[in-house]
Amino acid sequence: MSNWTILKLIEWTTEYFGKAGVPNPRLDAELLLAHTLNKKRIDLYLCFDKEVDEKDLAIFKGSIQRRAKREPLQYILGTQDFCGVQIKVTPDVLIPRPETEILAETAINLCKAMTPPISVLDLCTGSGAIVAAMANRLPEATFVGVDISEAALGVARENTAAWSGRIELLQGDLYAPLSAEGKALGPFDLITANPPYISESDMGSLQAEVRDHEPRVALVAGQGGLAIIEKILDDAPRFLKSGGAVVMEVGEGQAFQVKDMAGAKDFKSVEIVKDYSGVERIVKIWIN
């Protein structure tokens, strides 16, 4: 045996992560060890004195080294819970966040108020987390997910396989693939999007996990961070049914800019939803 007990490993790793500047060092230590040992985190507390064998210890040490270099915990674990659905995550996709869960829940509630059948277009679909969460809760809805990254779509295909009969994934730039190669998809009841919205100048201030590891193409949108959002709004009326809506996640401080942008484009109305921190995070925009 290694003479390393579960408690000793957690304590040593917590201190090591703290020195490396890892946020939430104790939590990450426990989650990584639970993952290595194929246990629930709570189970670690029931066997603090149990020694960890050499094979598991070697695997755990590898995970420690990755996390100390500020690789996101979710990439090491390989999954992230999103609205009750386990989403596979790799460095090819953004890690789904609680703010984006608010986007998905907002979209689900809008769809529940509509008359079936319902069709949803998810732009910048990434891991497919939004369409997977929505498909899981809306059995009569169909979805089209679009992303510019084929690598991201490879992950999305795995995450949406359970609903593949109701979800079509397309590679391309925003609306372009909807009419490519003889396709004529739409119009849709709803457009959802968690687009890139970080400005070039703000990249340096991001947490190391995000700045150095998550895909830049899914983060940055020009100098002001609004370039992709504006493109989405420009063509949204062409792909929405009468009375349809766009539901988007936006960056801190951008919601009212997007509201003004939508007003200038003659959209019918705009509603802003705050996230758990009180930040204006989700924008709902209705067309005429």
Secondary structure by P-SEA (a helix, b strand, c coil): cccccaaaaaaaaaaaaaaacccaaaaaaaaaaaaaacccaaaaaacccccccaaaaaaaaaaaaaaaacccccccccccccccbbbbbccccccccaaaaaaaaaaaaaaaaccccbbbbbcccccaaaaaaaaaccccccbbbbbccaaaaaaaaaaaccccccbbbbbccccccccccccccccccbbbbbccccccccccccccccccccccccccccccccaaaaaaaacccccccccbbbbbccccccaaaaaaaaaaacccbbbbbbcccccccbbbbbcc
